[in-house]
Amino acid sequence: MSAPHLDVERPTTPGTATGSPATAVATPGTAAPVRGVAHVVGRADDVPPGEGRAFVAGGVQVAVFRLRDGSWHATQAACPHAGGPLADGQTDVDVLVCPLHLYAYRWSDGAATSGAAPVRVYPVREAAGDLVVFV
């Protein structure tokens, strides 16, 4: 399997120089498109199956998870409810559960199953053994 192409067009704010970062922020809870800046945050081996780890991607704190089925997921690092460390949460194929107050968030869109504030989700890929998060 070949590594995915990682050259991603950098989003820009209208009226700024090409390559200037966009100031608009995606609505929390919406799945980020595979667009944005690719950041290598660590090695895939840094995240054991069934666990999560906190990283920084382009100045943004993220939590990256390797599920037992081998899939990768990334969210914001802090729970919007009380700031809990999401990288320490429990996971299954459908949801991430915050370790502080057991709020559950869907991987598909970051929405809370309880109707609470959603978490931001980010595209993440493994490429040649590196973890790449698109922020």
Buried (B, 14 or more C-beta within 10 A) or exposed (E): EEEEEBEBEEBBEEEEEEEEBBEEEBEBBEBBEEEBBBBBBBEBEBBEEEBBBBBBBBEBBBBBBBBEEEEBBBBBBBBBBEEBBBBBBBBEEEBBBBBBEEBBBBBEEBBBEEEBBBBBBBBBBBBEEBBBBBB
